[in-house]
């Protein structure tokens, strides 16, 4: 968002601002848990979706008009569904749907540049932490391979 955009954007209400902040915190927790643990990642993903739906109900703002990125995400979800049913691989369908829907929600979240950079830094920190944990397991011979 540029200075010109913020000058023309309507003022955000206090509940909408709190929902946006809560959604960013839960999204941050999701990014931190992504390479580390399965359970909190799934809970955080569900909370991000629920907070986005709550924000949508309050603000009636779905994140802007449909664009090319939305088309790509819709095509990826459709391809995953077709591959699952045609290929007979329905076991991983929930992962494809969860990842696709979450990517779509994040794309439609009102994130500032600062918030997006914070998420990228958190993702990098979580990845390095997961690699260090894997390296310790590998070094202590608890694992045959270096893995997350």
C-alpha positions as a Markdown table, in Angstrom:
| # | Residue | x | y | z |
|---|---|---|---|---|
| 1 | Unk | 0.0 | 0.0 | 0.0 |
| 2 | Unk | 1.5 | 3.4 | -1.0 |
| 3 | Unk | 1.0 | 6.7 | 0.7 |
| 4 | Unk | -1.5 | 7.7 | -2.0 |
| 5 | Unk | -3.5 | 4.5 | -1.3 |
| 6 | Unk | -3.6 | 5.1 | 2.4 |
| 7 | Unk | -4.7 | 8.7 | 1.9 |
| 8 | Unk | -7.7 | 7.5 | -0.2 |
| 9 | Unk | -8.5 | 4.4 | 1.9 |
| 10 | Unk | -11.3 | 4.8 | 4.3 |
| 11 | Unk | -10.5 | 4.7 | 8.0 |
| 12 | Unk | -10.5 | 1.2 | 9.5 |
| 13 | Unk | -12.9 | 0.6 | 12.4 |
| 14 | Unk | -11.6 | -0.6 | 15.7 |
| 15 | Unk | -13.1 | -4.1 | 15.5 |
| 16 | Unk | -11.8 | -4.5 | 11.9 |
| 17 | Unk | -8.3 | -3.4 | 13.1 |
| 18 | Unk | -8.4 | -5.9 | 16.0 |
| 19 | Unk | -9.5 | -8.7 | 13.7 |
| 20 | Unk | -6.7 | -7.9 | 11.3 |
| 21 | Unk | -4.2 | -7.9 | 14.1 |
| 22 | Unk | -5.5 | -11.1 | 15.5 |
| 23 | Unk | -5.4 | -12.7 | 12.1 |
| 24 | Unk | -1.8 | -11.6 | 11.6 |
| 25 | Unk | -0.8 | -13.1 | 15.0 |
| 26 | Unk | -2.5 | -16.4 | 14.2 |
| 27 | Unk | -0.9 | -16.4 | 10.7 |
| 28 | Unk | 2.5 | -15.7 | 12.4 |
| 29 | Unk | 1.9 | -18.7 | 14.6 |
| 30 | Unk | 1.0 | -20.8 | 11.6 |
| 31 | Unk | 4.2 | -19.8 | 9.8 |
| 32 | Unk | 6.3 | -20.6 | 12.9 |
| 33 | Unk | 4.7 | -24.0 | 13.3 |
| 34 | Unk | 4.7 | -24.9 | 9.6 |
| 35 | Unk | 8.0 | -26.8 | 9.5 |
| 36 | Unk | 8.0 | -27.9 | 13.1 |
| 37 | Unk | 4.7 | -29.4 | 14.4 |
| 38 | Unk | 1.6 | -30.7 | 12.7 |
| 39 | Unk | -1.1 | -30.1 | 15.4 |
| 40 | Unk | -0.6 | -26.4 | 16.0 |
| 41 | Unk | -0.2 | -25.8 | 12.3 |
| 42 | Unk | -3.7 | -27.3 | 11.6 |
| 43 | Unk | -5.2 | -25.3 | 14.5 |
| 44 | Unk | -3.6 | -22.1 | 13.3 |
| 45 | Unk | -4.7 | -22.7 | 9.7 |
| 46 | Unk | -8.3 | -23.2 | 10.9 |
| 47 | Unk | -8.1 | -20.1 | 13.0 |
| 48 | Unk | -6.8 | -18.0 | 10.1 |
| 49 | Unk | -9.7 | -19.1 | 8.0 |
| 50 | Unk | -12.3 | -18.4 | 10.7 |
| 51 | Unk | -10.8 | -15.0 | 11.5 |
| 52 | Unk | -10.8 | -14.1 | 7.8 |
| 53 | Unk | -14.5 | -15.2 | 7.5 |
| 54 | Unk | -15.3 | -13.1 | 10.6 |
| 55 | Unk | -13.5 | -10.1 | 9.1 |
| 56 | Unk | -15.4 | -10.6 | 5.9 |
| 57 | Unk | -18.7 | -10.7 | 7.8 |
| 58 | Unk | -17.9 | -7.4 | 9.6 |
| 59 | Unk | -16.2 | -5.4 | 6.8 |
| 60 | Unk | -17.8 | -7.0 | 3.7 |
| 61 | Unk | -14.3 | -6.8 | 2.2 |
| 62 | Unk | -13.1 | -10.0 | 0.7 |
| 63 | Unk | -9.7 | -8.6 | -0.2 |
| 64 | Unk | -10.3 | -6.8 | -3.5 |
| 65 | Unk | -11.6 | -7.8 | -6.9 |
| 66 | Unk | -10.8 | -11.1 | -8.6 |
| 67 | Unk | -7.4 | -11.0 | -10.4 |
| 68 | Unk | -5.0 | -13.3 | -12.2 |
| 69 | Unk | -3.6 | -14.7 | -8.9 |
| 70 | Unk | -7.1 | -15.8 | -7.9 |
| 71 | Unk | -7.4 | -17.6 | -11.2 |
| 72 | Unk | -4.1 | -19.4 | -10.7 |
| 73 | Unk | -5.2 | -20.5 | -7.2 |
| 74 | Unk | -8.6 | -21.7 | -8.5 |
| 75 | Unk | -6.9 | -23.6 | -11.3 |
| 76 | Unk | -4.4 | -25.2 | -8.8 |
| 77 | Unk | -7.3 | -26.3 | -6.5 |
| 78 | Unk | -9.2 | -27.6 | -9.5 |
| 79 | Unk | -6.2 | -29.5 | -10.7 |
| 80 | Unk | -5.7 | -31.0 | -7.3 |
| 81 | Unk | -9.3 | -32.2 | -7.1 |
| 82 | Unk | -9.1 | -33.7 | -10.6 |
| 83 | Unk | -5.9 | -35.5 | -9.9 |
| 84 | Unk | -7.3 | -36.8 | -6.6 |
| 85 | Unk | -10.4 | -38.3 | -8.2 |
| 86 | Unk | -9.0 | -39.3 | -11.6 |
| 87 | Unk | -5.8 | -40.7 | -10.1 |
| 88 | Unk | -7.5 | -42.3 | -7.2 |
| 89 | Unk | -5.3 | -40.5 | -4.7 |
| 90 | Unk | -7.8 | -39.1 | -2.3 |
| 91 | Unk | -5.6 | -39.5 | 0.8 |
| 92 | Unk | -3.8 | -36.3 | 0.2 |
| 93 | Unk | -6.8 | -34.3 | -1.0 |
| 94 | Unk | -7.3 | -32.6 | 2.4 |
| 95 | Unk | -3.7 | -31.3 | 2.3 |
| 96 | Unk | -4.2 | -29.8 | -1.2 |
| 97 | Unk | -7.5 | -28.2 | -0.2 |
| 98 | Unk | -6.1 | -26.9 | 3.1 |
| 99 | Unk | -3.0 | -25.4 | 1.4 |
| 100 | Unk | -4.9 | -23.9 | -1.5 |
| 101 | Unk | -7.6 | -22.4 | 0.6 |
| 102 | Unk | -5.1 | -21.0 | 3.1 |
| 103 | Unk | -3.0 | -19.5 | 0.3 |
| 104 | Unk | -6.1 | -17.9 | -1.1 |
| 105 | Unk | -7.1 | -16.5 | 2.3 |
| 106 | Unk | -3.6 | -15.1 | 2.9 |
| 107 | Unk | -3.6 | -13.6 | -0.6 |
| 108 | Unk | -6.8 | -11.8 | 0.4 |
| 109 | Unk | -5.6 | -10.7 | 3.9 |
| 110 | Unk | -5.0 | -7.0 | 4.3 |
| 111 | Unk | -1.3 | -7.3 | 5.1 |
| 112 | Unk | 1.0 | -4.3 | 5.2 |
| 113 | Unk | 4.5 | -4.5 | 3.8 |
| 114 | Unk | 5.9 | -4.6 | 7.3 |
| 115 | Unk | 3.5 | -7.5 | 8.3 |
| 116 | Unk | 4.5 | -9.4 | 5.2 |
| 117 | Unk | 8.2 | -9.0 | 5.9 |
| 118 | Unk | 7.5 | -10.1 | 9.5 |
| 119 | Unk | 5.9 | -13.3 | 8.2 |
| 120 | Unk | 8.8 | -13.9 | 5.8 |
| 121 | Unk | 11.3 | -13.5 | 8.7 |
| 122 | Unk | 9.3 | -15.8 | 10.9 |
| 123 | Unk | 9.2 | -18.4 | 8.1 |
| 124 | Unk | 13.0 | -18.2 | 7.8 |
| 125 | Unk | 13.5 | -18.5 | 11.5 |
| 126 | Unk | 11.2 | -21.5 | 11.8 |
| 127 | Unk | 13.0 | -23.2 | 8.9 |
| 128 | Unk | 16.4 | -22.7 | 10.5 |
| 129 | Unk | 15.1 | -23.9 | 13.8 |
| 130 | Unk | 13.7 | -27.0 | 12.1 |
| 131 | Unk | 17.0 | -27.6 | 10.3 |
| 132 | Unk | 18.9 | -27.3 | 13.6 |
| 133 | Unk | 16.6 | -29.8 | 15.3 |
| 134 | Unk | 17.1 | -32.1 | 12.4 |
| 135 | Unk | 20.8 | -31.6 | 12.4 |
| 136 | Unk | 21.0 | -32.5 | 16.1 |
| 137 | Unk | 19.0 | -35.7 | 15.6 |
| 138 | Unk | 21.2 | -36.6 | 12.6 |
| 139 | Unk | 24.4 | -35.8 | 14.6 |
| 140 | Unk | 23.3 | -37.9 | 17.5 |
| 141 | Unk | 22.5 | -40.8 | 15.1 |
| 142 | Unk | 18.7 | -40.7 | 16.0 |
| 143 | Unk | 18.0 | -40.3 | 12.3 |
| 144 | Unk | 19.7 | -41.8 | 9.2 |
| 145 | Unk | 18.9 | -38.7 | 7.1 |
| 146 | Unk | 18.9 | -35.0 | 7.7 |
| 147 | Unk | 15.2 | -34.2 | 7.6 |
| 148 | Unk | 12.7 | -31.7 | 8.9 |
